[in-house]
């Protein structure tokens, strides 16, 4: 009977350790990280070039989306390379910041009360998303 009392905690500990080892094994190598970072930067440059053909607010929105995508991709890459709670929270923050910056650009195309409401909604969504990052 006493042996079974120790089996459950021991099995739980072994399972927990195997998850830790699996997480460590999935981390990227330095070479993979560097190659992925170069890919992210190349994708940003290509996206930014696509924005060059636009004008006015459409160009601003496009550029904001390109920058946001790059920031999120870099944060996700960092979270893959060094999987920690801090880096996972940084991914959520990067997504929140990117969405907020793009929303502000989209609101700029509006005028009057509609623009004010748009900006307030964007700010509220940003604050909520940042709060989620802090809780993670």
GROMACS elastic network, one bead per residue, 0.5 to 0.9 nm:
[ bonds ]
;  ai    aj funct       b0    kb
    1     4     6  0.55460   500
    1     5     6  0.68741   500
    2     5     6  0.51835   500
    2     6     6  0.69220   500
    2     7     6  0.89863   500
    3     6     6  0.54128   500
    3     7     6  0.63434   500
    4     8     6  0.67563   500
    5     8     6  0.62919   500
    5     9     6  0.75822   500
    6     9     6  0.57210   500
    6    10     6  0.60905   500
    6    11     6  0.85729   500
    7    10     6  0.50787   500
    7    11     6  0.59245   500
    7    12     6  0.84654   500
    8    11     6  0.51685   500
    8    12     6  0.61154   500
    8    13     6  0.85741   500
    9    12     6  0.50026   500
    9    13     6  0.60936   500
    9    14     6  0.86134   500
   10    13     6  0.50758   500
   10    14     6  0.62013   500
   10    15     6  0.86303   500
   11    14     6  0.50400   500
   11    15     6  0.61258   500
   11    16     6  0.85311   500
   12    15     6  0.51537   500
   12    16     6  0.61372   500
   12    17     6  0.85908   500
   13    16     6  0.50726   500
   13    17     6  0.61129   500
   13    18     6  0.86042   500
   14    17     6  0.50804   500
   14    18     6  0.61574   500
   14    19     6  0.87517   500
   15    18     6  0.51101   500
   15    19     6  0.64384   500
   15    20     6  0.87995   500
   16    19     6  0.52428   500
   16    20     6  0.64594   500
   16    21     6  0.88502   500
   17    21     6  0.62542   500
   17    22     6  0.85958   500
   18    21     6  0.50151   500
   18    22     6  0.60750   500
   18    23     6  0.85738   500
   19    23     6  0.61518   500
   19    24     6  0.86047   500
   20    23     6  0.51541   500
   20    24     6  0.62711   500
   20    25     6  0.86635   500
   21    24     6  0.50338   500
   21    25     6  0.61160   500
   21    26     6  0.87156   500
   22    25     6  0.50634   500
   22    26     6  0.63417   500
   23    26     6  0.52947   500
   23    27     6  0.68091   500
   23    83     6  0.77626   500
   24    27     6  0.55593   500
   24    83     6  0.81723   500
   25    28     6  0.82274   500
   26    80     6  0.79794   500
   26    81     6  0.87336   500
   26    83     6  0.89670   500
   27    79     6  0.89426   500
   27    80     6  0.59564   500
   27    81     6  0.53219   500
   27    82     6  0.66287   500
   27    83     6  0.69399   500
   28    31     6  0.80285   500
   28    32     6  0.59505   500
   28    33     6  0.61172   500
   28    80     6  0.65030   500
   28    82     6  0.78842   500
   29    32     6  0.52029   500
   29    33     6  0.61553   500
   29    34     6  0.86117   500
   29    81     6  0.72873   500
   30    33     6  0.50490   500
   30    34     6  0.61159   500
   30    35     6  0.86366   500
   30    81     6  0.79516   500
   31    34     6  0.51083   500
   31    35     6  0.61635   500
   31    36     6  0.85208   500
   32    35     6  0.51923   500
   32    36     6  0.60451   500
   32    37     6  0.84912   500
   32    81     6  0.87442   500
   33    36     6  0.51457   500
   33    37     6  0.60475   500
   33    38     6  0.86223   500
   33    77     6  0.72397   500
   33    78     6  0.81413   500
   33    80     6  0.85402   500
   33    81     6  0.64569   500
   34    37     6  0.50840   500
   34    38     6  0.62549   500
   34    39     6  0.86756   500
   35    38     6  0.51466   500
   35    39     6  0.62890   500
   35    40     6  0.87891   500
   36    40     6  0.62542   500
   36    41     6  0.87070   500
   36    74     6  0.89799   500
   36    77     6  0.74406   500
   37    40     6  0.50981   500
   37    41     6  0.63055   500
   37    42     6  0.86523   500
   37    73     6  0.86490   500
   37    74     6  0.69748   500
   37    77     6  0.73605   500
   38    41     6  0.51489   500
   38    42     6  0.61604   500
   38    43     6  0.86122   500
   39    42     6  0.50709   500
   39    43     6  0.61048   500
   39    44     6  0.85848   500
   40    43     6  0.51228   500
   40    44     6  0.62217   500
   40    45     6  0.87505   500
   40    69     6  0.89917   500
   40    70     6  0.64145   500
   40    73     6  0.66351   500
   40    74     6  0.70537   500
   40    77     6  0.89864   500
   41    44     6  0.50674   500
   41    45     6  0.62997   500
   41    46     6  0.87197   500
   41    70     6  0.71613   500
   41    74     6  0.88214   500
   42    45     6  0.51341   500
   42    46     6  0.62589   500
   42    47     6  0.86302   500
   43    46     6  0.51244   500
   43    47     6  0.61247   500
   43    48     6  0.85454   500
   43    66     6  0.87617   500
   43    70     6  0.78669   500
   44    47     6  0.50677   500
   44    48     6  0.60314   500
   44    49     6  0.85371   500
   44    66     6  0.60340   500
   44    67     6  0.70102   500
   44    69     6  0.76343   500
   44    70     6  0.58239   500
   45    48     6  0.50767   500
   45    49     6  0.61591   500
   45    50     6  0.87200   500
   45    66     6  0.84945   500
   46    49     6  0.51088   500
   46    50     6  0.63999   500
   46    51     6  0.88763   500
   47    50     6  0.51305   500
   47    51     6  0.65695   500
   47    62     6  0.82354   500
   47    63     6  0.79196   500
   47    65     6  0.88017   500
   47    66     6  0.57419   500
   47    67     6  0.87946   500
   48    51     6  0.50701   500
   48    52     6  0.66161   500
   48    62     6  0.76923   500
   48    63     6  0.60352   500
   48    66     6  0.61402   500
   48    67     6  0.81081   500
   49    52     6  0.51365   500
   49    53     6  0.75569   500
   50    53     6  0.61608   500
   50    54     6  0.78659   500
   50    62     6  0.82979   500
   50    63     6  0.89729   500
   51    54     6  0.54621   500
   51    55     6  0.82510   500
   51    58     6  0.82748   500
   51    59     6  0.55525   500
   51    60     6  0.82252   500
   51    61     6  0.87846   500
   51    62     6  0.56045   500
   51    63     6  0.61004   500
   51    66     6  0.84581   500
   52    55     6  0.76298   500
   52    59     6  0.69927   500
   52    62     6  0.89942   500
   52    63     6  0.85979   500
   53    59     6  0.78291   500
   54    57     6  0.86173   500
   54    58     6  0.62406   500
   54    60     6  0.86660   500
   54    62     6  0.82349   500
   55    58     6  0.59680   500
   55    60     6  0.78697   500
   56    59     6  0.55096   500
   56    60     6  0.65695   500
   56    61     6  0.89296   500
   57    61     6  0.60974   500
   57    62     6  0.84580   500
   57   105     6  0.70951   500
   57   106     6  0.74812   500
   57   108     6  0.73450   500
   57   109     6  0.63169   500
   58    61     6  0.51691   500
   58    62     6  0.60873   500
   58    63     6  0.85509   500
   58   105     6  0.86940   500
   58   106     6  0.83100   500
   58   109     6  0.87228   500
   59    62     6  0.50245   500
   59    63     6  0.60049   500
   59    64     6  0.84475   500
   60    63     6  0.51691   500
   60    64     6  0.60748   500
   60    65     6  0.85806   500
   60   102     6  0.85093   500
   60   105     6  0.63924   500
   60   106     6  0.84532   500
   61    64     6  0.50790   500
   61    65     6  0.61438   500
   61    66     6  0.86208   500
   61   101     6  0.87639   500
   61   102     6  0.59244   500
   61   103     6  0.82538   500
   61   104     6  0.86985   500
   61   105     6  0.54083   500
   61   106     6  0.62422   500
   62    65     6  0.51367   500
   62    66     6  0.62100   500
   62    67     6  0.87019   500
   62   102     6  0.83020   500
   63    66     6  0.50433   500
   63    67     6  0.61669   500
   63    68     6  0.84546   500
   63   102     6  0.86839   500
   64    67     6  0.51767   500
   64    68     6  0.59828   500
   64    69     6  0.84703   500
   64    98     6  0.75217   500
   64    99     6  0.89699   500
   64   101     6  0.64821   500
   64   102     6  0.53423   500
   64   105     6  0.74064   500
   65    68     6  0.50203   500
   65    69     6  0.59931   500
   65    70     6  0.85302   500
   65    98     6  0.71393   500
   65    99     6  0.80717   500
   65   101     6  0.81883   500
   65   102     6  0.59532   500
   66    69     6  0.51681   500
   66    70     6  0.62499   500
   66    71     6  0.87299   500
   67    70     6  0.51012   500
   67    71     6  0.62003   500
   67    72     6  0.86388   500
   67    98     6  0.75744   500
   68    71     6  0.51059   500
   68    72     6  0.61193   500
   68    73     6  0.84433   500
   68    94     6  0.75778   500
   68    95     6  0.74152   500
   68    97     6  0.75341   500
   68    99     6  0.72935   500
   68   101     6  0.77421   500
   68   102     6  0.77429   500
   69    72     6  0.52132   500
   69    73     6  0.60102   500
   69    74     6  0.85488   500
   69    95     6  0.82938   500
   69    98     6  0.71882   500
   70    73     6  0.50801   500
   70    74     6  0.60990   500
   70    75     6  0.85529   500
   71    74     6  0.51798   500
   71    75     6  0.61595   500
   71    76     6  0.85978   500
   71    91     6  0.87676   500
   71    94     6  0.62356   500
   71    95     6  0.80420   500
   71    98     6  0.74953   500
   72    75     6  0.50596   500
   72    76     6  0.60686   500
   72    77     6  0.84380   500
   72    90     6  0.88516   500
   72    91     6  0.62420   500
   72    92     6  0.83887   500
   72    93     6  0.86575   500
   72    94     6  0.52423   500
   72    95     6  0.57477   500
   72    98     6  0.74470   500
   73    76     6  0.50805   500
   73    77     6  0.60005   500
   73    78     6  0.85599   500
   73    91     6  0.84235   500
   73    94     6  0.88694   500
   74    78     6  0.61195   500
   74    79     6  0.85574   500
   74    91     6  0.85587   500
   75    78     6  0.50873   500
   75    79     6  0.61996   500
   75    80     6  0.86858   500
   75    87     6  0.71376   500
   75    88     6  0.81529   500
   75    90     6  0.63599   500
   75    91     6  0.50728   500
   75    92     6  0.87290   500
   75    94     6  0.67897   500
   75    95     6  0.89622   500
   76    80     6  0.62365   500
   76    81     6  0.86150   500
   76    87     6  0.78988   500
   76    88     6  0.76458   500
   76    90     6  0.83248   500
   76    91     6  0.57004   500
   76    94     6  0.89795   500
   77    80     6  0.50730   500
   77    81     6  0.61296   500
   77    82     6  0.85071   500
   78    82     6  0.58720   500
   78    83     6  0.76185   500
   78    87     6  0.67207   500
   78    88     6  0.88503   500
   78    91     6  0.87024   500
   79    82     6  0.52181   500
   79    84     6  0.66957   500
   79    85     6  0.85176   500
   79    86     6  0.83824   500
   79    88     6  0.58137   500
   79    90     6  0.81639   500
   79    91     6  0.73796   500
   80    83     6  0.53833   500
   80    84     6  0.87673   500
   80    87     6  0.85580   500
   80    88     6  0.89399   500
   82    87     6  0.73052   500
   83    86     6  0.83373   500
   83    87     6  0.65464   500
   83    88     6  0.72959   500
   84    87     6  0.53067   500
   84    88     6  0.63447   500
   84    89     6  0.87062   500
   85    88     6  0.50425   500
   85    89     6  0.61700   500
   85    90     6  0.85839   500
   85   136     6  0.73132   500
   86    89     6  0.51726   500
   86    90     6  0.62499   500
   86    91     6  0.88554   500
   86   136     6  0.85760   500
   87    91     6  0.63615   500
   87    92     6  0.88642   500
   88    91     6  0.51789   500
   88    92     6  0.66839   500
   88    93     6  0.88435   500
   88   133     6  0.82535   500
   88   136     6  0.77635   500
   89    92     6  0.51549   500
   89    93     6  0.62488   500
   89    94     6  0.86184   500
   89   132     6  0.84426   500
   89   134     6  0.68033   500
   89   135     6  0.83973   500
   89   136     6  0.60084   500
   90    94     6  0.59794   500
   90    95     6  0.85153   500
   90   133     6  0.72526   500
   91    94     6  0.50677   500
   91    95     6  0.62134   500
   91    96     6  0.85934   500
   91   133     6  0.82105   500
   92    95     6  0.51697   500
   92    96     6  0.61942   500
   92    97     6  0.86528   500
   92   129     6  0.73500   500
   92   130     6  0.74131   500
   92   132     6  0.76291   500
   92   133     6  0.53852   500
   92   136     6  0.87216   500
   93    97     6  0.60476   500
   93    98     6  0.84573   500
   93   129     6  0.71917   500
   93   130     6  0.57603   500
   93   131     6  0.89673   500
   93   132     6  0.85081   500
   93   133     6  0.58677   500
   93   134     6  0.86234   500
   94    97     6  0.51096   500
   94    98     6  0.59968   500
   94    99     6  0.85025   500
   95    98     6  0.51394   500
   95    99     6  0.61011   500
   95   100     6  0.84950   500
   95   129     6  0.83747   500
   96    99     6  0.52609   500
   96   100     6  0.60968   500
   96   101     6  0.86258   500
   96   125     6  0.80755   500
   96   126     6  0.56622   500
   96   127     6  0.83631   500
   96   128     6  0.87317   500
   96   129     6  0.55551   500
   96   130     6  0.64089   500
   96   133     6  0.87401   500
   97   100     6  0.50637   500
   97   101     6  0.60644   500
   97   102     6  0.85636   500
   97   126     6  0.69128   500
   97   129     6  0.86974   500
   97   130     6  0.82749   500
   98   101     6  0.52500   500
   98   102     6  0.62200   500
   98   103     6  0.85006   500
   99   102     6  0.52698   500
   99   103     6  0.60024   500
   99   104     6  0.86098   500
   99   122     6  0.83314   500
   99   125     6  0.88413   500
   99   126     6  0.76377   500
  100   103     6  0.50034   500
  100   104     6  0.61339   500
  100   105     6  0.86938   500
  100   122     6  0.59358   500
  100   123     6  0.69676   500
  100   125     6  0.76623   500
  100   126     6  0.57766   500
  101   104     6  0.52059   500
  101   105     6  0.64745   500
  101   106     6  0.88257   500
  101   122     6  0.87687   500
  102   105     6  0.51120   500
  102   106     6  0.62665   500
  102   107     6  0.86223   500
  103   106     6  0.50100   500
  103   107     6  0.60916   500
  103   108     6  0.86608   500
  103   118     6  0.80578   500
  103   119     6  0.76843   500
  103   122     6  0.60205   500
  103   123     6  0.89279   500
  104   107     6  0.50071   500
  104   108     6  0.63207   500
  104   118     6  0.80146   500
  104   119     6  0.62982   500
  104   122     6  0.68986   500
  104   123     6  0.86293   500
  105   108     6  0.51415   500
  105   109     6  0.72498   500
  106   109     6  0.57306   500
  106   110     6  0.76107   500
  106   118     6  0.86275   500
  107   110     6  0.53974   500
  107   111     6  0.81454   500
  107   114     6  0.83573   500
  107   115     6  0.55240   500
  107   116     6  0.81716   500
  107   117     6  0.88921   500
  107   118     6  0.57354   500
  107   119     6  0.62427   500
  107   122     6  0.86197   500
  108   111     6  0.74158   500
  108   115     6  0.68759   500
  108   119     6  0.86621   500
  109   115     6  0.78547   500
  110   113     6  0.87407   500
  110   114     6  0.63928   500
  110   116     6  0.86964   500
  110   118     6  0.83091   500
  111   114     6  0.59876   500
  111   116     6  0.78290   500
  112   115     6  0.54807   500
  112   116     6  0.65138   500
  112   117     6  0.88914   500
  113   117     6  0.61064   500
  113   118     6  0.84377   500
  114   117     6  0.52257   500
  114   118     6  0.60934   500
  114   119     6  0.86435   500
  115   119     6  0.61162   500
  115   120     6  0.85922   500
  116   119     6  0.51783   500
  116   120     6  0.61999   500
  116   121     6  0.86092   500
  117   120     6  0.51004   500
  117   121     6  0.60962   500
  117   122     6  0.85191   500
  118   121     6  0.51794   500
  118   122     6  0.61384   500
  118   123     6  0.86167   500
  119   122     6  0.50366   500
  119   123     6  0.61046   500
  119   124     6  0.85709   500
  120   123     6  0.50712   500
  120   124     6  0.60927   500
  120   125     6  0.85896   500
  121   124     6  0.50980   500
  121   125     6  0.61639   500
  121   126     6  0.85285   500
  122   125     6  0.52033   500
  122   126     6  0.61410   500
  122   127     6  0.86986   500
  123   127     6  0.61516   500
  123   128     6  0.85864   500
  124   127     6  0.51770   500
  124   128     6  0.61899   500
  124   129     6  0.86036   500
  125   128     6  0.51449   500
  125   129     6  0.61246   500
  125   130     6  0.85982   500
  126   129     6  0.51326   500
  126   130     6  0.61033   500
  126   131     6  0.85165   500
  127   130     6  0.51426   500
  127   131     6  0.61421   500
  127   132     6  0.86805   500
  128   131     6  0.50545   500
  128   132     6  0.63397   500
  128   133     6  0.88492   500
  129   133     6  0.64272   500
  129   134     6  0.88669   500
  130   133     6  0.50301   500
  130   134     6  0.64369   500
  130   135     6  0.88076   500
  131   134     6  0.51381   500
  131   135     6  0.63572   500
  131   136     6  0.88019   500
  132   135     6  0.51243   500
  132   136     6  0.63328   500
  133   136     6  0.52263   500
